[in-house]
């Protein structure tokens, strides 16, 4: 049986967006305490991860991630209270949307061909 899932991206009027990738990056920063470790866990370069974090930090009134320069105890990154709140809101919207469309996703899944993926884009 194929996995059918809803992928949600929230666009903030061209100023910024958050979707599954940025949400996961925030989660991993919270878990690892490091932008580079979070990026590695997602298979992306530190530069790419840093650019994504920077775009989120610039989009919101308060930063979502703060960093500490390395030293004797090393550097690191942490989610700010706003970062945790944005992530919680995103995950809640995601869960509510999945619940709201579950029946329709099931119906669409039942209509899929048994052949290969046949995926050609959106």
C-alpha positions in Angstrom: 0.0 0.0 0.0 1.3 3.4 -0.9 1.8 6.1 1.6 -0.4 9.1 0.8 0.3 12.2 2.9 -0.4 15.9 2.9 2.6 18.2 2.6 1.9 21.6 4.0 3.8 24.8 3.3 2.8 28.1 4.8 3.7 31.2 2.8 3.9 34.5 4.6 3.0 36.9 1.7 6.3 36.5 -0.1 8.3 37.4 3.0 9.1 33.9 4.0 7.7 30.4 4.1 7.8 27.4 6.4 7.2 23.8 5.3 8.3 20.3 6.3 12.0 20.9 5.6 12.4 24.1 7.7 10.2 22.6 10.4 12.5 19.5 10.5 15.6 21.7 10.5 14.2 23.6 13.5 13.5 20.3 15.3 17.0 19.0 14.7 18.6 22.2 15.8 16.6 21.8 19.1 17.8 18.2 19.4 21.4 18.7 18.4 22.1 22.2 19.6 23.9 22.9 16.4 23.0 24.2 12.9 25.8 22.2 11.3 24.7 18.9 13.0 21.1 19.5 12.1 22.1 20.2 8.5 24.2 17.0 8.4 21.3 15.0 9.7 19.3 16.3 6.8 22.0 15.8 4.2 22.6 19.4 3.6 25.6 21.7 3.9 26.1 24.0 6.8 25.7 27.0 4.4 22.3 25.8 3.2 21.1 25.1 6.7 22.4 28.5 7.9 20.7 30.3 5.0 17.4 28.6 5.9 17.7 29.6 9.5 18.7 33.1 8.6 15.6 33.5 6.3 13.4 32.4 9.2 15.1 34.7 11.7 14.7 37.6 9.3 11.0 36.9 8.7 9.8 36.9 12.2 9.8 39.8 14.7 12.1 37.8 17.0 14.7 35.2 16.0 13.7 31.6 16.0 17.3 30.4 16.5 20.2 32.0 18.3 23.8 31.0 18.0 26.8 31.2 20.3 30.3 31.6 19.0 32.7 28.7 19.7 35.1 28.9 22.5 36.4 26.6 25.2 32.9 25.1 25.5 32.3 25.2 21.8 29.6 27.0 19.9 26.1 26.0 19.3 22.6 27.0 18.4 19.3 26.9 20.3 15.7 27.4 19.5 14.3 30.5 21.1 10.9 30.5 22.8 9.5 32.0 19.6 11.3 29.3 17.6 9.6 26.6 19.7 6.2 28.4 19.4 6.5 28.7 15.6 7.4 25.0 15.4 4.5 24.1 17.7 2.0 26.2 15.6 3.3 24.7 12.3 3.0 21.1 13.6 -0.5 21.8 15.0 -1.7 23.3 11.6 -0.2 20.2 9.9 -2.1 17.8 12.2 -5.3 19.7 11.9 -5.1 19.8 8.1 -4.3 16.0 8.0 -7.4 15.3 10.1 -9.6 17.6 8.0 -8.6 16.0 4.6 -8.1 12.4 5.7 -11.2 11.1 4.0 -10.4 12.8 0.7 -6.8 11.5 0.8 -8.1 8.0 1.4 -10.4 8.4 -1.6 -7.6 9.7 -3.8 -5.3 6.9 -2.7 -8.0 4.3 -3.7 -8.1 5.8 -7.2 -4.3 5.4 -7.8 -3.1 3.0 -10.5 -1.3 -0.2 -9.5 1.5 0.6 -12.0 4.7 2.5 -11.1 4.6 5.8 -9.5 3.8 7.6 -12.7 4.8 10.9 -10.9 5.5 13.6 -13.4 5.2 16.7 -11.1 2.4 18.6 -9.5 
